[in-house]
Every structure is written in C-alpha cells, then in structure tokens.
Amino acid sequence: MKPGFVYIMTNKNNTVLYTGVTSNLPKRVKEHKEKFHELSFTSKYNLNKLVYWESFQEIGDAIFREKQIKAGSRLKKLNLINSFNGEWEDLAEDIEEIMNPF
C-alpha cells in the first residue's frame, strides 16, 4: 500500500495556484523549491510555497481528491487553503519528517 498526498503550491504573492499529487510530499516539495523540472508550470511561475496538503493511506485516494480540487473553482481552492492555513504560511518545514512516522 503506497501512501498519497495532494497539495497546493503558490508563489510569494499568492496569486498563482498549483494542485498536485505525489507519494512522497517532502521530496516533491523540495523539487518544486529547487526547480528540479526547469520547464514545469511551478518553475515557470515560481511556485515554491506549500500552503495546503492532505495525506491518504493509498495513492489512488489522493489522485481522486486531486481531481476533485482541480475541478473546483478558484474560490473553492482559496476557501480550502484559508480553512487549513489562514496565514498562507509556507508549510514545507512542517512536513519534512512526514515520511518517518516513528
């Protein structure tokens, strides 16, 4: 059983949103921050701030949730972020040890 995470990244001005899914959230966020994929959407728009995330026991559930979030309006995404992280702080440090449950 592979875990899954859905997450939302933004830029320093909180103007552009990106919703993604991964099986290793700390690694993926690090890739976004380091612009590992130089031609990607997140690199192009400097999306290097993690503002929202959810975890799932199975990657398939995370993929389903990602599709739900992407299908929603921008307002729904903003409300989701505000309910989870009202200050829009970068949550990257909070998830560094998430893959090490013990």
Phi and psi restraints in degrees (range 20) as a CNS / XPLOR table:
assign (resid 1 and name C) (resid 2 and name N)
       (resid 2 and name CA) (resid 2 and name C) 1.0 -98.4 20.0 2
assign (resid 2 and name N) (resid 2 and name CA)
       (resid 2 and name C) (resid 3 and name N) 1.0 128.6 20.0 2
assign (resid 2 and name C) (resid 3 and name N)
       (resid 3 and name CA) (resid 3 and name C) 1.0 -70.7 20.0 2
assign (resid 3 and name N) (resid 3 and name CA)
       (resid 3 and name C) (resid 4 and name N) 1.0 164.8 20.0 2
assign (resid 3 and name C) (resid 4 and name N)
       (resid 4 and name CA) (resid 4 and name C) 1.0 -143.0 20.0 2
assign (resid 4 and name N) (resid 4 and name CA)
       (resid 4 and name C) (resid 5 and name N) 1.0 153.7 20.0 2
assign (resid 4 and name C) (resid 5 and name N)
       (resid 5 and name CA) (resid 5 and name C) 1.0 -137.0 20.0 2
assign (resid 5 and name N) (resid 5 and name CA)
       (resid 5 and name C) (resid 6 and name N) 1.0 141.4 20.0 2
assign (resid 5 and name C) (resid 6 and name N)
       (resid 6 and name CA) (resid 6 and name C) 1.0 -115.2 20.0 2
assign (resid 6 and name N) (resid 6 and name CA)
       (resid 6 and name C) (resid 7 and name N) 1.0 143.5 20.0 2
assign (resid 6 and name C) (resid 7 and name N)
       (resid 7 and name CA) (resid 7 and name C) 1.0 -150.0 20.0 2
assign (resid 7 and name N) (resid 7 and name CA)
       (resid 7 and name C) (resid 8 and name N) 1.0 161.9 20.0 2
assign (resid 7 and name C) (resid 8 and name N)
       (resid 8 and name CA) (resid 8 and name C) 1.0 -128.0 20.0 2
assign (resid 8 and name N) (resid 8 and name CA)
       (resid 8 and name C) (resid 9 and name N) 1.0 129.4 20.0 2
assign (resid 8 and name C) (resid 9 and name N)
       (resid 9 and name CA) (resid 9 and name C) 1.0 -110.3 20.0 2
assign (resid 9 and name N) (resid 9 and name CA)
       (resid 9 and name C) (resid 10 and name N) 1.0 153.1 20.0 2
assign (resid 9 and name C) (resid 10 and name N)
       (resid 10 and name CA) (resid 10 and name C) 1.0 -144.5 20.0 2
assign (resid 10 and name N) (resid 10 and name CA)
       (resid 10 and name C) (resid 11 and name N) 1.0 178.3 20.0 2
assign (resid 10 and name C) (resid 11 and name N)
       (resid 11 and name CA) (resid 11 and name C) 1.0 -98.7 20.0 2
assign (resid 11 and name N) (resid 11 and name CA)
       (resid 11 and name C) (resid 12 and name N) 1.0 -179.4 20.0 2
assign (resid 11 and name C) (resid 12 and name N)
       (resid 12 and name CA) (resid 12 and name C) 1.0 -63.9 20.0 2
assign (resid 12 and name N) (resid 12 and name CA)
       (resid 12 and name C) (resid 13 and name N) 1.0 -26.2 20.0 2
assign (resid 12 and name C) (resid 13 and name N)
       (resid 13 and name CA) (resid 13 and name C) 1.0 -95.3 20.0 2
assign (resid 13 and name N) (resid 13 and name CA)
       (resid 13 and name C) (resid 14 and name N) 1.0 2.2 20.0 2
assign (resid 13 and name C) (resid 14 and name N)
       (resid 14 and name CA) (resid 14 and name C) 1.0 58.7 20.0 2
assign (resid 14 and name N) (resid 14 and name CA)
       (resid 14 and name C) (resid 15 and name N) 1.0 35.3 20.0 2
assign (resid 14 and name C) (resid 15 and name N)
       (resid 15 and name CA) (resid 15 and name C) 1.0 -100.4 20.0 2
assign (resid 15 and name N) (resid 15 and name CA)
       (resid 15 and name C) (resid 16 and name N) 1.0 -24.8 20.0 2
assign (resid 15 and name C) (resid 16 and name N)
       (resid 16 and name CA) (resid 16 and name C) 1.0 -119.6 20.0 2
assign (resid 16 and name N) (resid 16 and name CA)
       (resid 16 and name C) (resid 17 and name N) 1.0 135.2 20.0 2
assign (resid 16 and name C) (resid 17 and name N)
       (resid 17 and name CA) (resid 17 and name C) 1.0 -116.7 20.0 2
assign (resid 17 and name N) (resid 17 and name CA)
       (resid 17 and name C) (resid 18 and name N) 1.0 144.3 20.0 2
assign (resid 17 and name C) (resid 18 and name N)
       (resid 18 and name CA) (resid 18 and name C) 1.0 -133.8 20.0 2
assign (resid 18 and name N) (resid 18 and name CA)
       (resid 18 and name C) (resid 19 and name N) 1.0 126.9 20.0 2
assign (resid 18 and name C) (resid 19 and name N)
       (resid 19 and name CA) (resid 19 and name C) 1.0 -106.3 20.0 2
assign (resid 19 and name N) (resid 19 and name CA)
       (resid 19 and name C) (resid 20 and name N) 1.0 129.0 20.0 2
assign (resid 19 and name C) (resid 20 and name N)
       (resid 20 and name CA) (resid 20 and name C) 1.0 -136.6 20.0 2
assign (resid 20 and name N) (resid 20 and name CA)
       (resid 20 and name C) (resid 21 and name N) 1.0 172.9 20.0 2
assign (resid 20 and name C) (resid 21 and name N)
       (resid 21 and name CA) (resid 21 and name C) 1.0 -137.3 20.0 2
assign (resid 21 and name N) (resid 21 and name CA)
       (resid 21 and name C) (resid 22 and name N) 1.0 145.3 20.0 2
assign (resid 21 and name C) (resid 22 and name N)
       (resid 22 and name CA) (resid 22 and name C) 1.0 -157.9 20.0 2
assign (resid 22 and name N) (resid 22 and name CA)
       (resid 22 and name C) (resid 23 and name N) 1.0 164.2 20.0 2
assign (resid 22 and name C) (resid 23 and name N)
       (resid 23 and name CA) (resid 23 and name C) 1.0 -99.2 20.0 2
assign (resid 23 and name N) (resid 23 and name CA)
       (resid 23 and name C) (resid 24 and name N) 1.0 -8.2 20.0 2
assign (resid 23 and name C) (resid 24 and name N)
       (resid 24 and name CA) (resid 24 and name C) 1.0 -140.3 20.0 2
assign (resid 24 and name N) (resid 24 and name CA)
       (resid 24 and name C) (resid 25 and name N) 1.0 92.4 20.0 2
assign (resid 24 and name C) (resid 25 and name N)
       (resid 25 and name CA) (resid 25 and name C) 1.0 -64.1 20.0 2
assign (resid 25 and name N) (resid 25 and name CA)
       (resid 25 and name C) (resid 26 and name N) 1.0 -47.1 20.0 2
assign (resid 25 and name C) (resid 26 and name N)
       (resid 26 and name CA) (resid 26 and name C) 1.0 -58.4 20.0 2
assign (resid 26 and name N) (resid 26 and name CA)
       (resid 26 and name C) (resid 27 and name N) 1.0 -41.9 20.0 2
assign (resid 26 and name C) (resid 27 and name N)
       (resid 27 and name CA) (resid 27 and name C) 1.0 -64.4 20.0 2
assign (resid 27 and name N) (resid 27 and name CA)
       (resid 27 and name C) (resid 28 and name N) 1.0 -44.0 20.0 2
assign (resid 27 and name C) (resid 28 and name N)
       (resid 28 and name CA) (resid 28 and name C) 1.0 -67.3 20.0 2
assign (resid 28 and name N) (resid 28 and name CA)
       (resid 28 and name C) (resid 29 and name N) 1.0 -41.0 20.0 2
assign (resid 28 and name C) (resid 29 and name N)
       (resid 29 and name CA) (resid 29 and name C) 1.0 -64.0 20.0 2
assign (resid 29 and name N) (resid 29 and name CA)
       (resid 29 and name C) (resid 30 and name N) 1.0 -39.9 20.0 2
assign (resid 29 and name C) (resid 30 and name N)
       (resid 30 and name CA) (resid 30 and name C) 1.0 -60.7 20.0 2
assign (resid 30 and name N) (resid 30 and name CA)
       (resid 30 and name C) (resid 31 and name N) 1.0 -41.6 20.0 2
assign (resid 30 and name C) (resid 31 and name N)
       (resid 31 and name CA) (resid 31 and name C) 1.0 -61.2 20.0 2
assign (resid 31 and name N) (resid 31 and name CA)
       (resid 31 and name C) (resid 32 and name N) 1.0 -41.9 20.0 2
assign (resid 31 and name C) (resid 32 and name N)
       (resid 32 and name CA) (resid 32 and name C) 1.0 -62.3 20.0 2
assign (resid 32 and name N) (resid 32 and name CA)
       (resid 32 and name C) (resid 33 and name N) 1.0 -46.7 20.0 2
assign (resid 32 and name C) (resid 33 and name N)
       (resid 33 and name CA) (resid 33 and name C) 1.0 -63.5 20.0 2
assign (resid 33 and name N) (resid 33 and name CA)
       (resid 33 and name C) (resid 34 and name N) 1.0 -36.2 20.0 2
assign (resid 33 and name C) (resid 34 and name N)
       (resid 34 and name CA) (resid 34 and name C) 1.0 -89.6 20.0 2
assign (resid 34 and name N) (resid 34 and name CA)
       (resid 34 and name C) (resid 35 and name N) 1.0 1.9 20.0 2
assign (resid 34 and name C) (resid 35 and name N)
       (resid 35 and name CA) (resid 35 and name C) 1.0 52.5 20.0 2
assign (resid 35 and name N) (resid 35 and name CA)
       (resid 35 and name C) (resid 36 and name N) 1.0 47.5 20.0 2
assign (resid 35 and name C) (resid 36 and name N)
       (resid 36 and name CA) (resid 36 and name C) 1.0 -56.7 20.0 2
assign (resid 36 and name N) (resid 36 and name CA)
       (resid 36 and name C) (resid 37 and name N) 1.0 -41.7 20.0 2
assign (resid 36 and name C) (resid 37 and name N)
       (resid 37 and name CA) (resid 37 and name C) 1.0 -100.0 20.0 2
assign (resid 37 and name N) (resid 37 and name CA)
       (resid 37 and name C) (resid 38 and name N) 1.0 92.1 20.0 2
assign (resid 37 and name C) (resid 38 and name N)
       (resid 38 and name CA) (resid 38 and name C) 1.0 -56.8 20.0 2
assign (resid 38 and name N) (resid 38 and name CA)
       (resid 38 and name C) (resid 39 and name N) 1.0 -31.2 20.0 2
assign (resid 38 and name C) (resid 39 and name N)
       (resid 39 and name CA) (resid 39 and name C) 1.0 -98.0 20.0 2
assign (resid 39 and name N) (resid 39 and name CA)
       (resid 39 and name C) (resid 40 and name N) 1.0 7.3 20.0 2
assign (resid 39 and name C) (resid 40 and name N)
       (resid 40 and name CA) (resid 40 and name C) 1.0 -74.8 20.0 2
assign (resid 40 and name N) (resid 40 and name CA)
       (resid 40 and name C) (resid 41 and name N) 1.0 162.9 20.0 2
assign (resid 40 and name C) (resid 41 and name N)
       (resid 41 and name CA) (resid 41 and name C) 1.0 -57.3 20.0 2
assign (resid 41 and name N) (resid 41 and name CA)
       (resid 41 and name C) (resid 42 and name N) 1.0 -44.4 20.0 2
assign (resid 41 and name C) (resid 42 and name N)
       (resid 42 and name CA) (resid 42 and name C) 1.0 -67.3 20.0 2
assign (resid 42 and name N) (resid 42 and name CA)
       (resid 42 and name C) (resid 43 and name N) 1.0 -34.0 20.0 2
assign (resid 42 and name C) (resid 43 and name N)
       (resid 43 and name CA) (resid 43 and name C) 1.0 -70.0 20.0 2
assign (resid 43 and name N) (resid 43 and name CA)
       (resid 43 and name C) (resid 44 and name N) 1.0 -44.5 20.0 2
assign (resid 43 and name C) (resid 44 and name N)
       (resid 44 and name CA) (resid 44 and name C) 1.0 -59.5 20.0 2
assign (resid 44 and name N) (resid 44 and name CA)
       (resid 44 and name C) (resid 45 and name N) 1.0 -39.1 20.0 2
assign (resid 44 and name C) (resid 45 and name N)
       (resid 45 and name CA) (resid 45 and name C) 1.0 -103.9 20.0 2
assign (resid 45 and name N) (resid 45 and name CA)
       (resid 45 and name C) (resid 46 and name N) 1.0 14.5 20.0 2
assign (resid 45 and name C) (resid 46 and name N)
       (resid 46 and name CA) (resid 46 and name C) 1.0 52.8 20.0 2
assign (resid 46 and name N) (resid 46 and name CA)
       (resid 46 and name C) (resid 47 and name N) 1.0 47.1 20.0 2
assign (resid 46 and name C) (resid 47 and name N)
       (resid 47 and name CA) (resid 47 and name C) 1.0 -87.4 20.0 2
assign (resid 47 and name N) (resid 47 and name CA)
       (resid 47 and name C) (resid 48 and name N) 1.0 98.4 20.0 2
assign (resid 47 and name C) (resid 48 and name N)
       (resid 48 and name CA) (resid 48 and name C) 1.0 -131.4 20.0 2
assign (resid 48 and name N) (resid 48 and name CA)
       (resid 48 and name C) (resid 49 and name N) 1.0 19.3 20.0 2
assign (resid 48 and name C) (resid 49 and name N)
       (resid 49 and name CA) (resid 49 and name C) 1.0 -123.0 20.0 2
assign (resid 49 and name N) (resid 49 and name CA)
       (resid 49 and name C) (resid 50 and name N) 1.0 118.3 20.0 2
assign (resid 49 and name C) (resid 50 and name N)
       (resid 50 and name CA) (resid 50 and name C) 1.0 -81.5 20.0 2
assign (resid 50 and name N) (resid 50 and name CA)
       (resid 50 and name C) (resid 51 and name N) 1.0 117.8 20.0 2
assign (resid 50 and name C) (resid 51 and name N)
       (resid 51 and name CA) (resid 51 and name C) 1.0 -115.7 20.0 2
assign (resid 51 and name N) (resid 51 and name CA)
       (resid 51 and name C) (resid 52 and name N) 1.0 -9.5 20.0 2
assign (resid 51 and name C) (resid 52 and name N)
       (resid 52 and name CA) (resid 52 and name C) 1.0 -157.2 20.0 2
assign (resid 52 and name N) (resid 52 and name CA)
       (resid 52 and name C) (resid 53 and name N) 1.0 143.7 20.0 2
assign (resid 52 and name C) (resid 53 and name N)
       (resid 53 and name CA) (resid 53 and name C) 1.0 -158.8 20.0 2
assign (resid 53 and name N) (resid 53 and name CA)
       (resid 53 and name C) (resid 54 and name N) 1.0 154.5 20.0 2
assign (resid 53 and name C) (resid 54 and name N)
       (resid 54 and name CA) (resid 54 and name C) 1.0 -135.7 20.0 2
assign (resid 54 and name N) (resid 54 and name CA)
       (resid 54 and name C) (resid 55 and name N) 1.0 149.2 20.0 2
assign (resid 54 and name C) (resid 55 and name N)
       (resid 55 and name CA) (resid 55 and name C) 1.0 -115.7 20.0 2
assign (resid 55 and name N) (resid 55 and name CA)
       (resid 55 and name C) (resid 56 and name N) 1.0 151.7 20.0 2
assign (resid 55 and name C) (resid 56 and name N)
       (resid 56 and name CA) (resid 56 and name C) 1.0 -139.3 20.0 2
assign (resid 56 and name N) (resid 56 and name CA)
       (resid 56 and name C) (resid 57 and name N) 1.0 149.3 20.0 2
assign (resid 56 and name C) (resid 57 and name N)
       (resid 57 and name CA) (resid 57 and name C) 1.0 -68.9 20.0 2
assign (resid 57 and name N) (resid 57 and name CA)
       (resid 57 and name C) (resid 58 and name N) 1.0 -28.4 20.0 2
assign (resid 57 and name C) (resid 58 and name N)
       (resid 58 and name CA) (resid 58 and name C) 1.0 -128.9 20.0 2
assign (resid 58 and name N) (resid 58 and name CA)
       (resid 58 and name C) (resid 59 and name N) 1.0 139.0 20.0 2
assign (resid 58 and name C) (resid 59 and name N)
       (resid 59 and name CA) (resid 59 and name C) 1.0 -59.2 20.0 2
assign (resid 59 and name N) (resid 59 and name CA)
       (resid 59 and name C) (resid 60 and name N) 1.0 -33.1 20.0 2
assign (resid 59 and name C) (resid 60 and name N)
       (resid 60 and name CA) (resid 60 and name C) 1.0 -61.1 20.0 2
assign (resid 60 and name N) (resid 60 and name CA)
       (resid 60 and name C) (resid 61 and name N) 1.0 -36.7 20.0 2
assign (resid 60 and name C) (resid 61 and name N)
       (resid 61 and name CA) (resid 61 and name C) 1.0 -68.4 20.0 2
assign (resid 61 and name N) (resid 61 and name CA)
       (resid 61 and name C) (resid 62 and name N) 1.0 -37.3 20.0 2
assign (resid 61 and name C) (resid 62 and name N)
       (resid 62 and name CA) (resid 62 and name C) 1.0 -66.0 20.0 2
assign (resid 62 and name N) (resid 62 and name CA)
       (resid 62 and name C) (resid 63 and name N) 1.0 -40.1 20.0 2
assign (resid 62 and name C) (resid 63 and name N)
       (resid 63 and name CA) (resid 63 and name C) 1.0 -63.1 20.0 2
assign (resid 63 and name N) (resid 63 and name CA)
       (resid 63 and name C) (resid 64 and name N) 1.0 -42.4 20.0 2
assign (resid 63 and name C) (resid 64 and name N)
       (resid 64 and name CA) (resid 64 and name C) 1.0 -60.9 20.0 2
assign (resid 64 and name N) (resid 64 and name CA)
       (resid 64 and name C) (resid 65 and name N) 1.0 -44.7 20.0 2
assign (resid 64 and name C) (resid 65 and name N)
       (resid 65 and name CA) (resid 65 and name C) 1.0 -66.2 20.0 2
assign (resid 65 and name N) (resid 65 and name CA)
       (resid 65 and name C) (resid 66 and name N) 1.0 -39.1 20.0 2
assign (resid 65 and name C) (resid 66 and name N)
       (resid 66 and name CA) (resid 66 and name C) 1.0 -58.6 20.0 2
assign (resid 66 and name N) (resid 66 and name CA)
       (resid 66 and name C) (resid 67 and name N) 1.0 -43.3 20.0 2
assign (resid 66 and name C) (resid 67 and name N)
       (resid 67 and name CA) (resid 67 and name C) 1.0 -63.7 20.0 2
assign (resid 67 and name N) (resid 67 and name CA)
       (resid 67 and name C) (resid 68 and name N) 1.0 -38.6 20.0 2
assign (resid 67 and name C) (resid 68 and name N)
       (resid 68 and name CA) (resid 68 and name C) 1.0 -61.3 20.0 2
assign (resid 68 and name N) (resid 68 and name CA)
       (resid 68 and name C) (resid 69 and name N) 1.0 -47.9 20.0 2
assign (resid 68 and name C) (resid 69 and name N)
       (resid 69 and name CA) (resid 69 and name C) 1.0 -64.4 20.0 2
assign (resid 69 and name N) (resid 69 and name CA)
       (resid 69 and name C) (resid 70 and name N) 1.0 -45.2 20.0 2
assign (resid 69 and name C) (resid 70 and name N)
       (resid 70 and name CA) (resid 70 and name C) 1.0 -63.1 20.0 2
assign (resid 70 and name N) (resid 70 and name CA)
       (resid 70 and name C) (resid 71 and name N) 1.0 -30.9 20.0 2
assign (resid 70 and name C) (resid 71 and name N)
       (resid 71 and name CA) (resid 71 and name C) 1.0 -76.0 20.0 2
assign (resid 71 and name N) (resid 71 and name CA)
       (resid 71 and name C) (resid 72 and name N) 1.0 -17.3 20.0 2
assign (resid 71 and name C) (resid 72 and name N)
       (resid 72 and name CA) (resid 72 and name C) 1.0 -79.2 20.0 2
assign (resid 72 and name N) (resid 72 and name CA)
       (resid 72 and name C) (resid 73 and name N) 1.0 165.6 20.0 2
assign (resid 72 and name C) (resid 73 and name N)
       (resid 73 and name CA) (resid 73 and name C) 1.0 -74.0 20.0 2
assign (resid 73 and name N) (resid 73 and name CA)
       (resid 73 and name C) (resid 74 and name N) 1.0 166.4 20.0 2
assign (resid 73 and name C) (resid 74 and name N)
       (resid 74 and name CA) (resid 74 and name C) 1.0 -59.5 20.0 2
assign (resid 74 and name N) (resid 74 and name CA)
       (resid 74 and name C) (resid 75 and name N) 1.0 -39.8 20.0 2
assign (resid 74 and name C) (resid 75 and name N)
       (resid 75 and name CA) (resid 75 and name C) 1.0 -59.8 20.0 2
assign (resid 75 and name N) (resid 75 and name CA)
       (resid 75 and name C) (resid 76 and name N) 1.0 -41.0 20.0 2
assign (resid 75 and name C) (resid 76 and name N)
       (resid 76 and name CA) (resid 76 and name C) 1.0 -64.4 20.0 2
assign (resid 76 and name N) (resid 76 and name CA)
       (resid 76 and name C) (resid 77 and name N) 1.0 -38.6 20.0 2
assign (resid 76 and name C) (resid 77 and name N)
       (resid 77 and name CA) (resid 77 and name C) 1.0 -65.5 20.0 2
assign (resid 77 and name N) (resid 77 and name CA)
       (resid 77 and name C) (resid 78 and name N) 1.0 -43.4 20.0 2
assign (resid 77 and name C) (resid 78 and name N)
       (resid 78 and name CA) (resid 78 and name C) 1.0 -61.6 20.0 2
assign (resid 78 and name N) (resid 78 and name CA)
       (resid 78 and name C) (resid 79 and name N) 1.0 -43.2 20.0 2
assign (resid 78 and name C) (resid 79 and name N)
       (resid 79 and name CA) (resid 79 and name C) 1.0 -63.7 20.0 2
assign (resid 79 and name N) (resid 79 and name CA)
       (resid 79 and name C) (resid 80 and name N) 1.0 -39.0 20.0 2
assign (resid 79 and name C) (resid 80 and name N)
       (resid 80 and name CA) (resid 80 and name C) 1.0 -62.3 20.0 2
assign (resid 80 and name N) (resid 80 and name CA)
       (resid 80 and name C) (resid 81 and name N) 1.0 -47.5 20.0 2
assign (resid 80 and name C) (resid 81 and name N)
       (resid 81 and name CA) (resid 81 and name C) 1.0 -63.4 20.0 2
assign (resid 81 and name N) (resid 81 and name CA)
       (resid 81 and name C) (resid 82 and name N) 1.0 -46.4 20.0 2
assign (resid 81 and name C) (resid 82 and name N)
       (resid 82 and name CA) (resid 82 and name C) 1.0 -61.8 20.0 2
assign (resid 82 and name N) (resid 82 and name CA)
       (resid 82 and name C) (resid 83 and name N) 1.0 -33.5 20.0 2
assign (resid 82 and name C) (resid 83 and name N)
       (resid 83 and name CA) (resid 83 and name C) 1.0 -74.8 20.0 2
assign (resid 83 and name N) (resid 83 and name CA)
       (resid 83 and name C) (resid 84 and name N) 1.0 -23.2 20.0 2
assign (resid 83 and name C) (resid 84 and name N)
       (resid 84 and name CA) (resid 84 and name C) 1.0 -98.8 20.0 2
assign (resid 84 and name N) (resid 84 and name CA)
       (resid 84 and name C) (resid 85 and name N) 1.0 -35.0 20.0 2
assign (resid 84 and name C) (resid 85 and name N)
       (resid 85 and name CA) (resid 85 and name C) 1.0 -150.0 20.0 2
assign (resid 85 and name N) (resid 85 and name CA)
       (resid 85 and name C) (resid 86 and name N) 1.0 71.9 20.0 2
assign (resid 85 and name C) (resid 86 and name N)
       (resid 86 and name CA) (resid 86 and name C) 1.0 -58.1 20.0 2
assign (resid 86 and name N) (resid 86 and name CA)
       (resid 86 and name C) (resid 87 and name N) 1.0 -24.9 20.0 2
assign (resid 86 and name C) (resid 87 and name N)
       (resid 87 and name CA) (resid 87 and name C) 1.0 -90.6 20.0 2
assign (resid 87 and name N) (resid 87 and name CA)
       (resid 87 and name C) (resid 88 and name N) 1.0 -4.6 20.0 2
assign (resid 87 and name C) (resid 88 and name N)
       (resid 88 and name CA) (resid 88 and name C) 1.0 56.1 20.0 2
assign (resid 88 and name N) (resid 88 and name CA)
       (resid 88 and name C) (resid 89 and name N) 1.0 42.1 20.0 2
assign (resid 88 and name C) (resid 89 and name N)
       (resid 89 and name CA) (resid 89 and name C) 1.0 -77.3 20.0 2
assign (resid 89 and name N) (resid 89 and name CA)
       (resid 89 and name C) (resid 90 and name N) 1.0 155.3 20.0 2
assign (resid 89 and name C) (resid 90 and name N)
       (resid 90 and name CA) (resid 90 and name C) 1.0 -75.4 20.0 2
assign (resid 90 and name N) (resid 90 and name CA)
       (resid 90 and name C) (resid 91 and name N) 1.0 119.3 20.0 2
assign (resid 90 and name C) (resid 91 and name N)
       (resid 91 and name CA) (resid 91 and name C) 1.0 -93.9 20.0 2
assign (resid 91 and name N) (resid 91 and name CA)
       (resid 91 and name C) (resid 92 and name N) 1.0 9.6 20.0 2
assign (resid 91 and name C) (resid 92 and name N)
       (resid 92 and name CA) (resid 92 and name C) 1.0 -57.4 20.0 2
assign (resid 92 and name N) (resid 92 and name CA)
       (resid 92 and name C) (resid 93 and name N) 1.0 -43.1 20.0 2
assign (resid 92 and name C) (resid 93 and name N)
       (resid 93 and name CA) (resid 93 and name C) 1.0 -66.0 20.0 2
assign (resid 93 and name N) (resid 93 and name CA)
       (resid 93 and name C) (resid 94 and name N) 1.0 -30.5 20.0 2
assign (resid 93 and name C) (resid 94 and name N)
       (resid 94 and name CA) (resid 94 and name C) 1.0 -67.4 20.0 2
assign (resid 94 and name N) (resid 94 and name CA)
       (resid 94 and name C) (resid 95 and name N) 1.0 -22.1 20.0 2
assign (resid 94 and name C) (resid 95 and name N)
       (resid 95 and name CA) (resid 95 and name C) 1.0 -108.4 20.0 2
assign (resid 95 and name N) (resid 95 and name CA)
       (resid 95 and name C) (resid 96 and name N) 1.0 6.3 20.0 2
assign (resid 95 and name C) (resid 96 and name N)
       (resid 96 and name CA) (resid 96 and name C) 1.0 -56.9 20.0 2
assign (resid 96 and name N) (resid 96 and name CA)
       (resid 96 and name C) (resid 97 and name N) 1.0 -37.4 20.0 2
assign (resid 96 and name C) (resid 97 and name N)
       (resid 97 and name CA) (resid 97 and name C) 1.0 -102.3 20.0 2
assign (resid 97 and name N) (resid 97 and name CA)
       (resid 97 and name C) (resid 98 and name N) 1.0 13.0 20.0 2
assign (resid 97 and name C) (resid 98 and name N)
       (resid 98 and name CA) (resid 98 and name C) 1.0 -64.1 20.0 2
assign (resid 98 and name N) (resid 98 and name CA)
       (resid 98 and name C) (resid 99 and name N) 1.0 -25.3 20.0 2
assign (resid 98 and name C) (resid 99 and name N)
       (resid 99 and name CA) (resid 99 and name C) 1.0 -84.1 20.0 2
assign (resid 99 and name N) (resid 99 and name CA)
       (resid 99 and name C) (resid 100 and name N) 1.0 -5.3 20.0 2
assign (resid 99 and name C) (resid 100 and name N)
       (resid 100 and name CA) (resid 100 and name C) 1.0 -115.7 20.0 2
assign (resid 100 and name N) (resid 100 and name CA)
       (resid 100 and name C) (resid 101 and name N) 1.0 81.8 20.0 2
assign (resid 100 and name C) (resid 101 and name N)
       (resid 101 and name CA) (resid 101 and name C) 1.0 -68.2 20.0 2
assign (resid 101 and name N) (resid 101 and name CA)
       (resid 101 and name C) (resid 102 and name N) 1.0 -13.0 20.0 2
